[in-house]
Amino acid sequence: MIYESRDVAATTRPRLLPWSNLDGNPCYLVTDDTGTGRLSRLADEIEAVQLGMADDLLGHAVDLLGDHRATAPQLRYLAACLAEALHDVHRIARSRGARLPVPPGDEEGLDAVSEGGPGS
């Protein structure tokens, strides 16, 4: 008899989702499929929206920074929006990086990625 392990943790690393719980803690998804499940698709769609919004914000930032009439409150608001967008993009990069295959013999790299790595 051939036994296939259904131990999800042994085959799949948890995916960092692009949202937090009510306490602000990160949310993770553990799945044994190919990443095409309902929550995986929802996370992909939210990441796409976040990346698009960050791209749009960069365009606005270039325009505002080029305007010598920009006020201090406008620039502070821009900085706050850029910080939020950078947080989202950083989370997406960590999530996607953690799902990359680990080269054979580089298990130490897996530990650094799963713990958030340097500077997280």
C-alpha positions, 0 to 999 in steps of 0.5 A: 500500500502506498501512503501519501502524506497529507501533512500540509506543513511538510509540503507547503510553507504558510503564505503571508496574506496582504492583510492583518487581523483585528489586532494588527498581527499578520495572517497566514494561509496554509494550503496543500493545493497549487495556490489557486484556491479561493483565499489564494486568488483573493490575496492575489487580487488584493496584492494586485490592487495594492501594487497598482495603488502604490504605482499611482501614488508614485506618479502623484509623488513625483508631481507634488515634489516637483511643485514648489508651491506644495505645502508642508501638510501636503508633503506630510500627507504624501509621506504618510501615504508613501509609508503605507504603500511601502509597507504593503509592497514590502509585505507582498515582497516578503510573501512572494519571496517566502514562496520561492523554491529554496535551492538544495543546500540552502536551508539557512536561507529558508529560516531567514525568509520565514522569520522575516529576514534581516531588517524586517 
